Amino acid sequence: MVGIVGIGVNAAALVFFTEVLGIHYVLSAILASQVSTLNNFILTELWVFRGRETRRNLLVRYLTFNALNIATLAIRVPVMVLSTEWLGIHYLISNFIAIALTFGVRYFIADNWIWAGRDARDQLAVEGWFNYEIGSLTRLRSRVALPELAAFNVSTAVEPDIVIDRHRGLGGFPRARIDIRSEGGRIRYREQFGVLGVAFDVDLESPIRVDANWLLAWSHHVLYTNVVEPLLRFHLTSRDAVLLHCASADTESGALLLSAQTDTGKTSTLLRLLMQQPWAFMSDDMAIVLPDGRVHSYPKPMTLSLHTMSAVNDAALPFADRVMLAIRSRVHSKQGRSIGHALGRLPLPIVTINAIVQLVVPPPKYHVTSLVDCDITDEAPLDSVILMERGVPVAEDGVALEATLDELLANTEDAYTFPPFGWFAPYLVFGGMGIDALRARERELLREAISHARRMRVRVAGHEWAEVIPDLLRSRDAAATAPASSPARLETAVG
Protein backbone atom coordinates (compact mmCIF):
# COMPACT_ATOMS: atom_id res chain seq x y z
CA MET A 1 0.00 0.00 0.00
CA VAL A 2 2.85 2.37 0.83
CA GLY A 3 4.47 1.48 -2.48
CA ILE A 4 1.31 2.35 -4.39
CA VAL A 5 1.00 5.68 -2.61
CA GLY A 6 4.69 6.30 -3.21
CA ILE A 7 4.32 5.72 -6.95
CA GLY A 8 1.56 8.32 -7.02
CA VAL A 9 3.67 10.82 -5.08
CA ASN A 10 6.68 10.09 -7.29
CA ALA A 11 4.65 10.58 -10.49
CA ALA A 12 3.13 13.84 -9.23
CA ALA A 13 6.56 15.19 -8.27
CA LEU A 14 8.02 14.06 -11.61
CA VAL A 15 5.32 15.93 -13.55
CA PHE A 16 5.74 19.04 -11.35
CA PHE A 17 9.52 19.21 -11.81
CA THR A 18 9.34 18.45 -15.55
CA GLU A 19 6.24 20.26 -16.72
CA VAL A 20 5.98 23.15 -14.25
CA LEU A 21 9.64 23.91 -13.50
CA GLY A 22 10.91 22.80 -16.93
CA ILE A 23 13.63 20.47 -15.59
CA HIS A 24 14.81 17.61 -17.85
CA TYR A 25 12.88 14.43 -17.02
CA VAL A 26 16.01 12.50 -15.95
CA LEU A 27 16.98 15.09 -13.32
CA SER A 28 13.29 15.39 -12.41
CA ALA A 29 13.16 11.64 -11.80
CA ILE A 30 16.11 11.90 -9.40
CA LEU A 31 14.51 14.79 -7.51
CA ALA A 32 11.11 13.04 -7.48
CA SER A 33 12.72 9.96 -5.96
CA GLN A 34 13.79 12.07 -2.99
CA VAL A 35 10.23 13.31 -2.48
CA SER A 36 8.73 9.81 -2.67
CA THR A 37 11.52 8.38 -0.50
CA LEU A 38 10.66 10.80 2.31
CA ASN A 39 6.95 10.03 1.89
CA ASN A 40 7.53 6.27 1.90
CA PHE A 41 9.84 6.42 4.90
CA ILE A 42 7.31 8.34 6.99
CA LEU A 43 4.48 5.94 6.10
CA THR A 44 6.70 2.92 6.66
CA GLU A 45 7.72 4.15 10.10
CA LEU A 46 4.20 5.12 11.18
CA TRP A 47 2.28 2.22 9.64
CA VAL A 48 4.14 -0.74 8.13
CA PHE A 49 6.66 -1.36 10.92
CA ARG A 50 4.92 0.50 13.72
CA GLY A 51 5.92 -1.12 17.01
CA ARG A 52 8.67 -3.27 15.53
CA GLU A 53 11.81 -3.39 17.65
CA THR A 54 14.79 -2.15 15.63
CA ARG A 55 18.54 -2.11 16.07
CA ARG A 56 19.08 1.31 14.45
CA ASN A 57 17.89 4.79 15.38
CA LEU A 58 15.51 6.85 13.27
CA LEU A 59 18.13 8.95 11.47
CA VAL A 60 20.24 5.92 10.55
CA ARG A 61 17.15 4.14 9.22
CA TYR A 62 16.25 7.14 7.05
CA LEU A 63 19.78 7.57 5.70
CA THR A 64 20.00 3.85 4.93
CA PHE A 65 16.57 3.85 3.29
CA ASN A 66 17.51 6.91 1.22
CA ALA A 67 20.86 5.38 0.23
CA LEU A 68 19.02 2.26 -0.93
CA ASN A 69 16.74 4.30 -3.17
CA ILE A 70 19.66 6.34 -4.51
CA ALA A 71 21.47 3.07 -5.32
CA THR A 72 18.47 1.78 -7.29
CA LEU A 73 18.72 4.87 -9.51
CA ALA A 74 21.67 3.12 -11.15
CA ILE A 75 19.09 0.72 -12.59
CA ARG A 76 16.08 2.99 -12.82
CA VAL A 77 17.65 5.89 -14.74
CA PRO A 78 19.15 3.77 -17.57
CA VAL A 79 15.89 1.83 -17.91
CA MET A 80 13.94 5.08 -18.02
CA VAL A 81 16.22 6.63 -20.65
CA LEU A 82 16.24 3.51 -22.85
CA SER A 83 12.46 3.16 -22.65
CA THR A 84 11.85 6.84 -23.40
CA GLU A 85 14.52 7.57 -26.02
CA TRP A 86 14.77 4.24 -27.84
CA LEU A 87 11.27 2.80 -27.48
CA GLY A 88 9.39 6.09 -27.53
CA ILE A 89 7.51 5.40 -24.29
CA HIS A 90 6.26 8.42 -22.34
CA TYR A 91 8.64 9.27 -19.51
CA LEU A 92 5.91 8.72 -16.86
CA ILE A 93 5.35 5.15 -18.01
CA SER A 94 9.10 4.57 -18.31
CA ASN A 95 9.47 5.79 -14.73
CA PHE A 96 6.81 3.34 -13.53
CA ILE A 97 8.54 0.44 -15.30
CA ALA A 98 11.87 1.37 -13.72
CA ILE A 99 10.35 1.55 -10.23
CA ALA A 100 8.62 -1.82 -10.66
CA LEU A 101 11.89 -3.51 -11.63
CA THR A 102 13.50 -2.62 -8.29
CA PHE A 103 10.48 -3.21 -6.03
CA GLY A 104 11.46 -6.70 -4.81
CA VAL A 105 15.00 -5.72 -3.82
CA ARG A 106 13.85 -2.60 -1.98
CA TYR A 107 11.10 -4.48 -0.10
CA PHE A 108 13.46 -7.27 0.96
CA ILE A 109 16.16 -4.94 2.26
CA ALA A 110 13.61 -2.78 4.10
CA ASP A 111 11.99 -5.80 5.75
CA ASN A 112 15.12 -7.76 6.63
CA TRP A 113 17.81 -5.15 7.19
CA ILE A 114 16.72 -1.53 7.68
CA TRP A 115 13.84 -2.42 10.02
CA ALA A 116 15.80 -5.32 11.58
CA GLY A 117 13.72 -8.23 10.24
CA ARG A 118 11.03 -10.10 12.16
CA ASP A 119 12.80 -13.47 12.29
CA ALA A 120 15.85 -12.75 14.42
CA ARG A 121 14.69 -9.94 16.68
CA ASP A 122 13.36 -12.13 19.50
CA GLN A 123 16.39 -14.43 19.66
CA LEU A 124 19.26 -13.92 22.03
CA ALA A 125 22.89 -14.13 20.96
CA VAL A 126 25.90 -14.68 23.22
CA GLU A 127 29.10 -13.06 21.90
CA GLY A 128 27.82 -13.27 18.33
CA TRP A 129 26.52 -16.86 18.59
CA PHE A 130 22.93 -18.05 18.75
CA ASN A 131 22.58 -21.05 21.06
CA TYR A 132 19.90 -23.74 20.80
CA GLU A 133 19.19 -26.59 23.20
CA ILE A 134 16.71 -29.22 21.98
CA GLY A 135 15.71 -30.78 25.27
CA SER A 136 18.49 -32.99 26.59
CA LEU A 137 19.04 -34.49 23.13
CA THR A 138 21.34 -32.08 21.30
CA ARG A 139 22.71 -28.54 21.25
CA LEU A 140 23.56 -26.17 18.41
CA ARG A 141 25.59 -22.96 18.10
CA SER A 142 25.08 -20.78 15.07
CA ARG A 143 26.44 -17.51 13.75
CA VAL A 144 23.15 -17.22 11.85
CA ALA A 145 19.81 -16.85 13.62
CA LEU A 146 17.65 -19.89 12.81
CA PRO A 147 13.98 -18.85 13.17
CA GLU A 148 12.78 -22.46 12.90
CA LEU A 149 14.66 -23.22 16.14
CA ALA A 150 13.66 -20.03 17.97
CA ALA A 151 11.67 -22.03 20.55
CA PHE A 152 14.93 -23.74 21.58
CA ASN A 153 16.99 -20.54 21.78
CA VAL A 154 18.77 -20.15 25.15
CA SER A 155 20.54 -17.15 26.65
CA THR A 156 23.68 -18.99 27.73
CA ALA A 157 26.49 -20.50 25.68
CA VAL A 158 26.15 -24.24 25.12
CA GLU A 159 28.68 -26.98 24.44
CA PRO A 160 27.57 -27.70 20.89
CA ASP A 161 27.00 -30.96 19.05
CA ILE A 162 26.46 -29.00 15.83
CA VAL A 163 28.13 -25.69 14.88
CA ILE A 164 26.87 -23.49 12.03
CA ASP A 165 29.31 -20.81 10.95
CA ARG A 166 29.72 -18.30 8.12
CA HIS A 167 32.56 -18.61 5.64
CA ARG A 168 32.16 -15.78 3.16
CA GLY A 169 34.84 -16.91 0.72
CA LEU A 170 33.50 -20.40 -0.01
CA GLY A 171 32.62 -21.20 -3.60
CA GLY A 172 35.74 -20.54 -5.64
CA PHE A 173 35.55 -19.95 -9.36
CA PRO A 174 32.51 -20.62 -11.60
CA ARG A 175 32.20 -24.18 -12.91
CA ALA A 176 30.19 -26.05 -15.50
CA ARG A 177 28.27 -28.26 -13.06
CA ILE A 178 27.52 -28.78 -9.38
CA ASP A 179 30.52 -30.17 -7.54
CA ILE A 180 29.88 -32.34 -4.46
CA ARG A 181 32.46 -34.60 -2.90
CA SER A 182 33.65 -36.02 0.39
CA GLU A 183 37.26 -35.53 1.46
CA GLY A 184 38.35 -37.10 4.73
CA GLY A 185 34.95 -36.88 6.38
CA ARG A 186 34.32 -33.36 5.07
CA ILE A 187 31.54 -32.89 2.52
CA ARG A 188 32.09 -30.05 0.00
CA TYR A 189 29.22 -28.59 -2.02
CA ARG A 190 29.77 -25.99 -4.75
CA GLU A 191 27.34 -24.70 -7.39
CA GLN A 192 28.00 -23.32 -10.86
CA PHE A 193 28.29 -19.63 -9.91
CA GLY A 194 31.25 -20.22 -7.61
CA VAL A 195 31.56 -17.63 -4.87
CA LEU A 196 28.43 -15.86 -6.18
CA GLY A 197 26.26 -18.96 -5.67
CA VAL A 198 25.55 -21.30 -2.77
CA ALA A 199 28.49 -23.21 -1.31
CA PHE A 200 28.96 -25.02 1.99
CA ASP A 201 31.14 -27.54 3.79
CA VAL A 202 30.00 -30.13 6.33
CA ASP A 203 32.57 -31.63 8.69
CA LEU A 204 31.15 -34.78 10.28
CA GLU A 205 33.66 -34.93 13.11
CA SER A 206 32.47 -34.08 16.63
CA PRO A 207 31.15 -31.46 16.86
CA ILE A 208 29.50 -31.54 13.46
CA ARG A 209 30.38 -28.32 11.65
CA VAL A 210 28.54 -26.54 8.84
CA ASP A 211 30.39 -23.70 7.08
CA ALA A 212 27.97 -21.72 4.90
CA ASN A 213 29.00 -19.07 2.40
CA TRP A 214 27.49 -15.59 2.33
CA LEU A 215 24.41 -16.40 0.22
CA LEU A 216 23.40 -19.52 2.15
CA ALA A 217 23.99 -17.78 5.48
CA TRP A 218 21.86 -14.86 4.32
CA SER A 219 19.03 -17.17 3.23
CA HIS A 220 18.63 -18.70 6.69
CA HIS A 221 15.43 -20.58 5.79
CA VAL A 222 17.24 -22.52 3.05
CA LEU A 223 20.25 -23.03 5.33
CA TYR A 224 18.09 -24.60 8.02
CA THR A 225 15.53 -26.51 5.95
CA ASN A 226 17.80 -27.89 3.24
CA VAL A 227 21.06 -28.38 5.13
CA VAL A 228 20.82 -28.20 8.91
CA GLU A 229 17.56 -30.12 9.48
CA PRO A 230 18.58 -33.19 7.42
CA LEU A 231 21.83 -33.33 9.40
CA LEU A 232 19.92 -32.86 12.64
CA ARG A 233 17.54 -35.70 11.69
CA PHE A 234 20.26 -38.33 11.39
CA HIS A 235 22.32 -36.90 14.23
CA LEU A 236 19.27 -37.49 16.45
CA THR A 237 18.91 -41.00 15.01
CA SER A 238 22.45 -41.75 16.16
CA ARG A 239 21.27 -40.64 19.63
CA ASP A 240 18.24 -42.97 19.60
CA ALA A 241 15.62 -40.36 18.72
CA VAL A 242 13.49 -39.95 15.60
CA LEU A 243 12.82 -36.55 14.00
CA LEU A 244 9.51 -37.42 12.37
CA HIS A 245 7.68 -35.39 9.74
CA CYS A 246 4.23 -35.02 11.30
CA ALA A 247 1.87 -32.72 13.14
CA SER A 248 1.27 -33.38 16.81
CA ALA A 249 -1.17 -32.36 19.54
CA ASP A 250 -1.48 -33.30 23.19
CA THR A 251 -4.98 -34.73 23.66
CA GLU A 252 -6.78 -35.95 26.78
CA SER A 253 -5.25 -39.40 26.18
CA GLY A 254 -1.73 -38.33 25.19
CA ALA A 255 0.13 -37.27 22.08
CA LEU A 256 -1.61 -37.61 18.73
CA LEU A 257 0.59 -37.80 15.63
CA LEU A 258 -0.85 -36.77 12.27
CA SER A 259 1.22 -38.04 9.35
CA ALA A 260 0.73 -37.17 5.68
CA GLN A 261 2.70 -36.21 2.63
CA THR A 262 3.86 -32.61 2.32
CA ASP A 263 1.07 -30.15 1.40
CA THR A 264 -1.73 -32.61 2.18
CA GLY A 265 -3.31 -30.49 4.93
CA LYS A 266 -1.67 -31.28 8.27
CA THR A 267 -1.31 -27.64 9.31
CA SER A 268 -4.88 -26.58 8.52
CA THR A 269 -6.23 -29.76 10.15
CA LEU A 270 -4.20 -29.15 13.29
CA LEU A 271 -5.35 -25.52 13.50
CA ARG A 272 -8.99 -26.58 13.21
CA LEU A 273 -8.53 -29.26 15.86
CA LEU A 274 -6.91 -26.79 18.25
CA MET A 275 -9.82 -24.38 17.75
CA GLN A 276 -12.43 -27.08 18.34
CA GLN A 277 -10.82 -29.23 21.05
CA PRO A 278 -9.17 -28.51 24.43
CA TRP A 279 -5.87 -29.85 23.10
CA ALA A 280 -2.36 -28.40 23.30
CA PHE A 281 -0.05 -27.74 20.39
CA MET A 282 3.15 -29.73 19.98
CA SER A 283 4.13 -29.40 16.32
CA ASP A 284 2.70 -28.90 12.84
CA ASP A 285 5.71 -30.14 10.85
CA MET A 286 8.19 -32.15 12.93
CA ALA A 287 8.14 -33.98 16.25
CA ILE A 288 10.79 -35.90 18.12
CA VAL A 289 9.71 -39.44 18.98
CA LEU A 290 11.65 -41.53 21.51
CA PRO A 291 11.66 -45.35 21.58
CA ASP A 292 9.98 -45.41 25.02
CA GLY A 293 6.91 -43.75 23.47
CA ARG A 294 7.53 -40.18 24.57
CA VAL A 295 6.95 -37.36 22.08
CA HIS A 296 8.87 -34.09 22.34
CA SER A 297 7.39 -30.98 20.77
CA TYR A 298 9.17 -29.26 17.90
CA PRO A 299 7.32 -25.93 17.62
CA LYS A 300 8.66 -24.46 14.38
CA PRO A 301 6.81 -21.43 13.02
CA MET A 302 3.95 -22.44 10.74
CA THR A 303 4.24 -21.85 7.00
CA LEU A 304 0.84 -20.55 5.95
CA SER A 305 -1.08 -20.82 2.72
CA LEU A 306 -4.38 -19.29 1.71
CA HIS A 307 -6.02 -22.66 2.37
CA THR A 308 -4.43 -22.83 5.83
CA MET A 309 -5.69 -19.33 6.63
CA SER A 310 -9.25 -20.51 5.93
CA ALA A 311 -8.92 -22.58 9.09
CA VAL A 312 -8.51 -19.53 11.33
CA ASN A 313 -10.17 -16.19 11.80
CA ASP A 314 -9.01 -13.59 9.25
CA ALA A 315 -8.56 -11.18 12.14
CA ALA A 316 -5.62 -13.30 13.33
CA LEU A 317 -3.40 -11.51 10.82
CA PRO A 318 -2.95 -7.79 10.13
CA PHE A 319 -4.35 -6.55 6.84
CA ALA A 320 -0.92 -5.99 5.28
CA ASP A 321 0.11 -9.56 6.14
CA ARG A 322 -3.05 -10.95 4.56
CA VAL A 323 -2.31 -9.01 1.37
CA MET A 324 1.28 -10.26 1.22
CA LEU A 325 0.13 -13.80 2.04
CA ALA A 326 -1.68 -13.89 -1.30
CA ILE A 327 1.69 -13.38 -3.01
CA ARG A 328 3.90 -15.44 -0.74
CA SER A 329 1.57 -18.43 -0.59
CA ARG A 330 1.64 -18.70 -4.39
CA VAL A 331 5.43 -18.89 -4.46
CA HIS A 332 5.59 -21.36 -1.57
CA SER A 333 2.56 -23.43 -2.61
CA LYS A 334 2.60 -27.05 -3.71
CA GLN A 335 2.65 -25.86 -7.32
CA GLY A 336 5.55 -23.52 -6.61
CA ARG A 337 7.55 -26.30 -5.00
CA SER A 338 6.76 -28.68 -7.86
CA ILE A 339 8.37 -26.16 -10.23
CA GLY A 340 11.40 -26.11 -7.92
CA HIS A 341 11.59 -29.91 -7.96
CA ALA A 342 11.40 -29.92 -11.76
CA LEU A 343 14.24 -27.38 -11.94
CA GLY A 344 16.20 -29.51 -9.47
CA ARG A 345 16.33 -32.30 -12.03
CA LEU A 346 18.05 -30.00 -14.52
CA PRO A 347 21.75 -29.05 -14.51
CA LEU A 348 21.00 -25.74 -12.80
CA PRO A 349 22.30 -24.08 -9.59
CA ILE A 350 19.02 -25.00 -7.89
CA VAL A 351 20.00 -24.19 -4.30
CA THR A 352 21.22 -20.76 -5.41
CA ILE A 353 17.92 -20.18 -7.20
CA ASN A 354 16.01 -21.36 -4.13
CA ALA A 355 18.04 -19.13 -1.80
CA ILE A 356 17.37 -16.03 -3.93
CA VAL A 357 13.65 -16.82 -4.21
CA GLN A 358 13.40 -17.29 -0.45
CA LEU A 359 15.19 -13.98 0.09
CA VAL A 360 13.01 -11.96 -2.26
CA VAL A 361 9.75 -13.69 -1.24
CA PRO A 362 10.23 -15.09 2.29
CA PRO A 363 7.91 -17.94 3.29
CA PRO A 364 4.92 -16.69 5.33
CA LYS A 365 5.70 -18.03 8.80
CA TYR A 366 3.76 -17.43 12.02
CA HIS A 367 3.83 -18.84 15.50
CA VAL A 368 0.79 -20.94 16.37
CA THR A 369 -0.26 -18.66 19.24
CA SER A 370 -0.59 -15.74 16.82
CA LEU A 371 -3.24 -17.73 14.94
CA VAL A 372 -5.19 -19.64 17.58
CA ASP A 373 -5.57 -19.48 21.34
CA CYS A 374 -3.96 -22.67 22.64
CA ASP A 375 -1.46 -24.06 25.11
CA ILE A 376 1.86 -25.61 24.09
CA THR A 377 3.04 -28.91 25.56
CA ASP A 378 6.74 -29.80 25.62
CA GLU A 379 6.35 -33.56 26.06
CA ALA A 380 3.59 -36.19 26.19
CA PRO A 381 3.32 -39.99 26.02
CA LEU A 382 2.33 -41.26 22.58
CA ASP A 383 -1.30 -42.33 22.35
CA SER A 384 -2.34 -42.45 18.69
CA VAL A 385 -0.94 -42.30 15.17
CA ILE A 386 -3.25 -41.24 12.35
CA LEU A 387 -2.28 -41.62 8.71
CA MET A 388 -4.00 -38.83 6.75
CA GLU A 389 -4.87 -39.50 3.12
CA ARG A 390 -7.15 -38.16 0.41
CA GLY A 391 -9.39 -40.36 -1.71
CA VAL A 392 -12.35 -42.65 -1.20
CA PRO A 393 -13.45 -42.00 2.43
CA VAL A 394 -12.47 -44.63 4.98
CA ALA A 395 -11.68 -44.79 8.70
CA GLU A 396 -9.52 -47.77 9.59
CA ASP A 397 -8.48 -48.71 13.11
CA GLY A 398 -5.71 -51.16 13.91
CA VAL A 399 -3.45 -50.49 10.91
CA ALA A 400 -0.63 -53.02 10.81
CA LEU A 401 2.60 -51.95 12.49
CA GLU A 402 4.84 -52.45 9.46
CA ALA A 403 2.40 -50.66 7.14
CA THR A 404 2.29 -47.73 9.57
CA LEU A 405 6.08 -47.61 9.69
CA ASP A 406 6.26 -47.64 5.91
CA GLU A 407 3.99 -44.61 5.62
CA LEU A 408 5.50 -42.66 8.52
CA LEU A 409 8.99 -43.00 7.11
CA ALA A 410 7.89 -42.41 3.51
CA ASN A 411 6.18 -39.19 4.59
CA THR A 412 9.31 -38.16 6.44
CA GLU A 413 11.50 -38.81 3.40
CA ASP A 414 9.03 -36.77 1.35
CA ALA A 415 9.99 -33.71 3.41
CA TYR A 416 13.63 -33.98 2.32
CA THR A 417 13.29 -34.43 -1.43
CA PHE A 418 14.45 -30.92 -2.39
CA PRO A 419 18.18 -30.57 -3.18
CA PRO A 420 20.83 -30.75 -1.95
CA PHE A 421 20.04 -33.40 0.70
CA GLY A 422 19.69 -36.26 -1.79
CA TRP A 423 23.10 -35.42 -3.22
CA PHE A 424 25.08 -35.31 0.03
CA ALA A 425 23.12 -38.02 1.91
CA PRO A 426 25.34 -40.88 0.59
CA TYR A 427 28.32 -39.25 2.31
CA LEU A 428 26.70 -39.01 5.78
CA VAL A 429 28.15 -41.00 8.66
CA PHE A 430 26.91 -40.58 12.24
CA GLY A 431 27.92 -42.82 15.13
CA GLY A 432 29.75 -45.08 12.70
CA MET A 433 26.56 -45.59 10.65
CA GLY A 434 26.16 -44.69 6.99
CA ILE A 435 22.90 -43.47 5.50
CA ASP A 436 21.42 -46.97 4.98
CA ALA A 437 22.26 -48.05 8.53
CA LEU A 438 20.89 -44.77 9.88
CA ARG A 439 17.58 -45.29 8.08
CA ALA A 440 17.40 -48.87 9.37
CA ARG A 441 18.10 -47.63 12.90
CA GLU A 442 15.44 -44.92 12.50
CA ARG A 443 12.90 -47.63 11.62
CA GLU A 444 13.88 -49.76 14.63
CA LEU A 445 13.49 -46.82 17.01
CA LEU A 446 10.14 -45.86 15.52
CA ARG A 447 8.87 -49.46 15.62
CA GLU A 448 9.58 -49.60 19.33
CA ALA A 449 7.96 -46.20 19.91
CA ILE A 450 4.63 -46.87 18.15
CA SER A 451 4.24 -50.60 18.82
CA HIS A 452 1.74 -49.96 21.66
CA ALA A 453 0.09 -46.87 20.14
CA ARG A 454 -3.29 -46.83 18.42
CA ARG A 455 -2.68 -46.82 14.66
CA MET A 456 -5.42 -45.48 12.40
CA ARG A 457 -5.90 -44.43 8.80
CA VAL A 458 -8.32 -41.62 7.88
CA ARG A 459 -9.01 -41.00 4.20
CA VAL A 460 -11.35 -38.19 3.17
CA ALA A 461 -12.45 -36.77 -0.17
CA GLY A 462 -11.58 -33.15 0.63
CA HIS A 463 -10.10 -31.69 3.84
CA GLU A 464 -12.56 -33.03 6.42
CA TRP A 465 -10.03 -34.65 8.75
CA ALA A 466 -10.76 -32.22 11.61
CA GLU A 467 -14.43 -33.26 11.55
CA VAL A 468 -13.62 -36.99 11.48
CA ILE A 469 -10.69 -37.39 13.87
CA PRO A 470 -12.39 -36.35 17.18
CA ASP A 471 -15.32 -38.71 16.52
CA LEU A 472 -12.90 -41.47 15.63
CA LEU A 473 -10.95 -41.03 18.86
CA ARG A 474 -14.14 -40.90 20.95
CA SER A 475 -15.50 -44.03 19.26
CA ARG A 476 -12.24 -45.78 19.93
CA ASP A 477 -12.26 -44.79 23.60
CA ALA A 478 -15.90 -45.88 23.93
CA ALA A 479 -15.04 -49.23 22.39
CA ALA A 480 -12.13 -49.66 24.77
CA THR A 481 -14.25 -48.98 27.88
CA ALA A 482 -17.48 -50.75 26.83
CA PRO A 483 -18.50 -53.95 28.76
CA ALA A 484 -17.45 -57.15 27.06
CA SER A 485 -21.08 -58.23 26.74
CA SER A 486 -21.96 -55.21 24.61
CA PRO A 487 -18.93 -54.23 22.53
CA ALA A 488 -18.98 -50.73 21.05
CA ARG A 489 -18.80 -50.29 17.30
CA LEU A 490 -16.34 -47.96 15.60
CA GLU A 491 -18.52 -45.35 13.93
CA THR A 492 -17.37 -42.08 12.40
CA ALA A 493 -18.65 -39.38 10.10
CA VAL A 494 -16.43 -40.54 7.21
CA GLY A 495 -18.46 -40.89 4.01
Secondary structure, 3 states (H helix, E strand, C coil): CHHHHHHHHHHHHHHHHHHHCCCCHHHHHHHHHHHHHHHHHHHHHHHHCCCCCCCCCHHHHHHHHHHHHHHHHHHHHHHHHHHHHHCCCCHHHHHHHHHHHCHHHHHHHHHHHHCCCCCCCCCCEECCEEEEEECCCEEEEECCCCHHHHHHEECCCCCCCEEEEECCCCCCCCCCCCEEEEECCEEEEECCCHHHCCEEEEECCCCEEEEECHHHHHCHHHHHHHHHHHHHHHHHHCCCCEEEECEEEEECCEEEEEECCCCCCHHHHHHHHHHHCCCEEEECCEEEECCCCEEECCCCCEECCHHHHCCCCHHHCCHHHHHHHHHHHHHCCHHHHHHHHHHHCCCCCHHHHHHHHHHHCCCCEECHHHCCCCCECCEEEEEEEEEEEECCCEEEECCCHHHHHHHHHHHHHHCCCCCCHHHHHHHCEECCEEHHHHHHHHHHHHHHHHCCCEEEEEEECCCCHHHHHHHHHHHHHHHHHCCCCCCCCCCCCCC
